[in-house]
Amino acid sequence: MKGRPHIYKNQELILKAQEVFWEKGYSATSLSDLSKATGAGAGSLYNSFKGGKKELFKKALAQRREDFKTFKIKLESSEAPVQLIKDFFLSLASEPQKSHAKGCIIANTLVEMSFVDEELEKEAINILKQTENLYKTTILKAQKNGSLQSKIPADVLAKHLISLWCGINSLRRMYPDKKILQQQIELQLQIID
């Protein structure tokens, strides 16, 4: 029984730390910030995460990968997976102001870690490429079964969706307005009508 609370506590710490990393970025997040957010002292954090701040950050990114897996399952079981992708993008317009300001932790990491930390940069790239591949597989299947009429190759459309994702996460910081975001997302999604 002692192992389960420890695992749960670590997961709770990861989610709380993820929020701080998401808002401040890896470099700007201090150990003090992490201790304050998690309620764990520096010693406890280092005992739980032997690799320190970097290990905790990698686990925060891994949590986003878990969320990706959940979305993948939904797509694979959906009768209208392309619509599910569209709905996901369109839902961004209605998110709260704080979500707009945070953007995407994966895209943020890619930008922040370029020329700084190759390992973390590659991890962010890997997650985005996995998402791109999921889009490609979904689009290709929809093209083959006739539910998506676009003749644009699936890999090109998938990259377009990744471009939309990275771009919209900047745009929503500039224009945290539901109407503007919805218009822009709808415009970009016309390519997969």
DRENDO-1510 file (C-alpha; in Angstrom, 1 decimal, always signed):
<recs>
REC; n; res; u; v; w
REC; 1; MET; +0.0; +0.0; +0.0 .
REC; 2; LYS; +2.9; +2.4; +0.6 .
REC; 3; GLY; +3.8; +2.5; -3.2 .
REC; 4; ARG; +0.4; +3.7; -4.4 .
REC; 5; PRO; +0.2; +7.0; -2.4 .
REC; 6; HIS; +3.8; +7.8; -3.5 .
REC; 7; ILE; +2.9; +7.3; -7.1 .
REC; 8; TYR; -0.2; +9.3; -6.7 .
REC; 9; LYS; +1.7; +12.1; -4.9 .
REC; 10; ASN; +4.3; +12.1; -7.7 .
REC; 11; GLN; +1.6; +12.4; -10.3 .
REC; 12; GLU; +0.0; +15.3; -8.3 .
REC; 13; LEU; +3.4; +17.0; -8.1 .
REC; 14; ILE; +4.0; +16.6; -11.9 .
REC; 15; LEU; +0.6; +18.2; -12.7 .
REC; 16; LYS; +1.3; +21.1; -10.4 .
REC; 17; ALA; +4.8; +21.5; -11.7 .
REC; 18; GLN; +3.4; +21.3; -15.3 .
REC; 19; GLU; +1.2; +24.4; -14.6 .
REC; 20; VAL; +4.3; +26.4; -13.6 .
REC; 21; PHE; +6.4; +25.2; -16.5 .
REC; 22; TRP; +3.5; +25.9; -18.9 .
REC; 23; GLU; +3.1; +29.5; -17.6 .
REC; 24; LYS; +6.8; +30.4; -17.1 .
REC; 25; GLY; +8.7; +28.1; -19.4 .
REC; 26; TYR; +11.5; +25.8; -18.4 .
REC; 27; SER; +14.3; +28.3; -18.0 .
REC; 28; ALA; +12.3; +30.9; -16.1 .
REC; 29; THR; +10.9; +28.3; -13.6 .
REC; 30; SER; +13.0; +28.2; -10.4 .
REC; 31; LEU; +13.1; +25.5; -7.8 .
REC; 32; SER; +11.4; +28.0; -5.5 .
REC; 33; ASP; +8.6; +28.3; -8.0 .
REC; 34; LEU; +8.2; +24.5; -8.1 .
REC; 35; SER; +8.3; +24.2; -4.3 .
REC; 36; LYS; +5.7; +26.9; -3.9 .
REC; 37; ALA; +3.4; +25.3; -6.5 .
REC; 38; THR; +3.7; +21.8; -5.3 .
REC; 39; GLY; +4.0; +22.3; -1.6 .
REC; 40; ALA; +7.1; +20.1; -1.6 .
REC; 41; GLY; +10.5; +21.3; -0.4 .
REC; 42; ALA; +13.5; +21.2; -2.6 .
REC; 43; GLY; +14.8; +18.0; -0.9 .
REC; 44; SER; +11.5; +16.2; -1.4 .
REC; 45; LEU; +11.5; +17.2; -5.1 .
REC; 46; TYR; +15.0; +16.0; -5.6 .
REC; 47; ASN; +14.2; +12.7; -3.7 .
REC; 48; SER; +11.2; +12.1; -5.9 .
REC; 49; PHE; +12.9; +13.3; -9.2 .
REC; 50; LYS; +16.5; +12.4; -9.1 .
REC; 51; GLY; +17.2; +14.3; -12.3 .
REC; 52; GLY; +15.9; +17.5; -10.6 .
REC; 53; LYS; +14.1; +20.2; -12.5 .
REC; 54; LYS; +14.8; +18.7; -15.9 .
REC; 55; GLU; +13.4; +15.3; -14.9 .
REC; 56; LEU; +10.3; +16.9; -13.5 .
REC; 57; PHE; +9.9; +18.9; -16.8 .
REC; 58; LYS; +10.3; +15.8; -18.9 .
REC; 59; LYS; +7.6; +14.1; -16.8 .
REC; 60; ALA; +5.4; +17.2; -17.4 .
REC; 61; LEU; +5.9; +16.8; -21.1 .
REC; 62; ALA; +5.2; +13.0; -20.8 .
REC; 63; GLN; +1.9; +13.9; -19.2 .
REC; 64; ARG; +0.9; +15.8; -22.4 .
REC; 65; ARG; +1.9; +12.7; -24.3 .
REC; 66; GLU; -0.7; +10.8; -22.2 .
REC; 67; ASP; -3.3; +13.4; -23.1 .
REC; 68; PHE; -2.4; +12.8; -26.7 .
REC; 69; LYS; -3.0; +9.0; -26.3 .
REC; 70; THR; -6.4; +9.8; -24.9 .
REC; 71; PHE; -7.2; +11.9; -27.9 .
REC; 72; LYS; -5.9; +9.2; -30.2 .
REC; 73; ILE; -8.2; +6.7; -28.7 .
REC; 74; LYS; -11.2; +9.0; -29.2 .
REC; 75; LEU; -10.2; +9.6; -32.9 .
REC; 76; GLU; -9.8; +5.9; -33.6 .
REC; 77; SER; -13.2; +5.1; -32.1 .
REC; 78; SER; -15.0; +8.0; -33.7 .
REC; 79; GLU; -17.4; +7.7; -36.7 .
REC; 80; ALA; -16.4; +11.2; -37.7 .
REC; 81; PRO; -12.7; +11.6; -36.8 .
REC; 82; VAL; -12.0; +14.6; -39.1 .
REC; 83; GLN; -14.9; +16.4; -37.5 .
REC; 84; LEU; -13.5; +15.6; -34.1 .
REC; 85; ILE; -10.2; +17.2; -35.1 .
REC; 86; LYS; -12.1; +20.3; -36.3 .
REC; 87; ASP; -14.1; +20.5; -33.1 .
REC; 88; PHE; -10.9; +20.2; -31.1 .
REC; 89; PHE; -9.4; +23.2; -32.9 .
REC; 90; LEU; -12.6; +25.2; -32.8 .
REC; 91; SER; -12.9; +24.6; -29.0 .
REC; 92; LEU; -9.7; +26.6; -28.5 .
REC; 93; ALA; -11.6; +29.8; -29.3 .
REC; 94; SER; -13.8; +29.4; -26.3 .
REC; 95; GLU; -11.1; +28.6; -23.8 .
REC; 96; PRO; -10.5; +31.0; -20.9 .
REC; 97; GLN; -8.1; +34.0; -21.1 .
REC; 98; LYS; -5.4; +32.2; -19.0 .
REC; 99; SER; -5.4; +29.3; -21.5 .
REC; 100; HIS; -4.9; +31.7; -24.4 .
REC; 101; ALA; -1.9; +33.3; -22.5 .
REC; 102; LYS; -0.3; +29.9; -21.8 .
REC; 103; GLY; -0.5; +28.6; -25.4 .
REC; 104; CYS; +0.8; +25.0; -25.8 .
REC; 105; ILE; +3.5; +23.7; -23.5 .
REC; 106; ILE; +4.9; +21.5; -26.3 .
REC; 107; ALA; +5.1; +24.3; -28.9 .
REC; 108; ASN; +6.4; +26.7; -26.2 .
REC; 109; THR; +9.2; +24.1; -25.4 .
REC; 110; LEU; +10.2; +23.8; -29.0 .
REC; 111; VAL; +10.6; +27.5; -29.3 .
REC; 112; GLU; +12.3; +28.0; -25.9 .
REC; 113; MET; +14.7; +25.0; -26.2 .
REC; 114; SER; +16.0; +25.6; -29.7 .
REC; 115; PHE; +19.7; +26.3; -29.3 .
REC; 116; VAL; +19.4; +25.8; -25.6 .
REC; 117; ASP; +18.7; +22.1; -24.8 .
REC; 118; GLU; +18.7; +19.7; -27.7 .
REC; 119; GLU; +17.2; +16.8; -25.7 .
REC; 120; LEU; +14.2; +18.8; -24.6 .
REC; 121; GLU; +13.8; +20.4; -28.1 .
REC; 122; LYS; +13.8; +16.9; -29.6 .
REC; 123; GLU; +11.2; +15.7; -27.1 .
REC; 124; ALA; +8.9; +18.5; -28.1 .
REC; 125; ILE; +9.5; +17.8; -31.8 .
REC; 126; ASN; +8.8; +14.1; -31.3 .
REC; 127; ILE; +5.4; +14.9; -29.6 .
REC; 128; LEU; +4.4; +17.2; -32.4 .
REC; 129; LYS; +5.5; +14.7; -35.1 .
REC; 130; GLN; +3.5; +12.0; -33.4 .
REC; 131; THR; +0.5; +14.3; -33.5 .
REC; 132; GLU; +1.2; +15.0; -37.1 .
REC; 133; ASN; +1.3; +11.3; -37.9 .
REC; 134; LEU; -2.0; +10.8; -36.1 .
REC; 135; TYR; -3.6; +13.5; -38.2 .
REC; 136; LYS; -2.0; +12.0; -41.4 .
REC; 137; THR; -3.4; +8.5; -40.6 .
REC; 138; THR; -6.8; +9.9; -39.8 .
REC; 139; ILE; -6.9; +12.1; -42.9 .
REC; 140; LEU; -5.7; +9.3; -45.2 .
REC; 141; LYS; -8.4; +6.9; -43.8 .
REC; 142; ALA; -11.1; +9.6; -44.4 .
REC; 143; GLN; -9.8; +10.2; -47.9 .
REC; 144; LYS; -9.9; +6.5; -48.7 .
REC; 145; ASN; -13.5; +6.0; -47.3 .
REC; 146; GLY; -14.7; +9.2; -49.1 .
REC; 147; SER; -15.6; +11.2; -46.0 .
REC; 148; LEU; -12.9; +13.7; -46.9 .
REC; 149; GLN; -12.9; +15.0; -50.5 .
REC; 150; SER; -9.7; +16.9; -50.5 .
REC; 151; LYS; -7.1; +15.6; -52.9 .
REC; 152; ILE; -4.3; +17.3; -51.1 .
REC; 153; PRO; -1.9; +14.5; -49.8 .
REC; 154; ALA; -2.6; +13.5; -46.2 .
REC; 155; ASP; +0.9; +14.3; -45.1 .
REC; 156; VAL; +0.6; +17.8; -46.4 .
REC; 157; LEU; -2.7; +18.3; -44.7 .
REC; 158; ALA; -1.3; +16.9; -41.4 .
REC; 159; LYS; +1.6; +19.4; -41.6 .
REC; 160; HIS; -0.9; +22.1; -42.2 .
REC; 161; LEU; -2.8; +21.2; -39.0 .
REC; 162; ILE; +0.5; +21.3; -37.1 .
REC; 163; SER; +1.2; +24.7; -38.6 .
REC; 164; LEU; -2.3; +25.8; -37.5 .
REC; 165; TRP; -1.7; +24.4; -34.0 .
REC; 166; CYS; +1.6; +26.3; -33.5 .
REC; 167; GLY; +0.3; +29.4; -35.2 .
REC; 168; ILE; -3.0; +29.6; -33.3 .
REC; 169; ASN; -1.2; +29.3; -30.0 .
REC; 170; SER; +0.7; +32.5; -30.9 .
REC; 171; LEU; -2.4; +34.2; -32.3 .
REC; 172; ARG; -4.5; +33.5; -29.3 .
REC; 173; ARG; -2.0; +35.4; -27.2 .
REC; 174; MET; -2.3; +38.4; -29.6 .
REC; 175; TYR; -6.1; +38.2; -30.0 .
REC; 176; PRO; -7.7; +36.4; -27.0 .
REC; 177; ASP; -11.1; +37.1; -28.5 .
REC; 178; LYS; -13.5; +34.2; -29.3 .
REC; 179; LYS; -14.9; +35.7; -32.5 .
REC; 180; ILE; -11.5; +36.5; -34.0 .
REC; 181; LEU; -10.1; +33.1; -33.1 .
REC; 182; GLN; -13.1; +31.2; -34.3 .
REC; 183; GLN; -12.9; +33.1; -37.7 .
REC; 184; GLN; -9.2; +32.3; -38.1 .
REC; 185; ILE; -9.6; +28.7; -37.1 .
REC; 186; GLU; -12.6; +28.2; -39.4 .
REC; 187; LEU; -10.7; +29.7; -42.3 .
REC; 188; GLN; -7.7; +27.4; -41.7 .
REC; 189; LEU; -9.9; +24.3; -41.4 .
REC; 190; GLN; -11.6; +24.9; -44.7 .
REC; 191; ILE; -8.8; +23.0; -46.3 .
REC; 192; ILE; -10.1; +19.8; -44.7 .
REC; 193; ASP; -13.8; +20.3; -45.6 .
</recs>
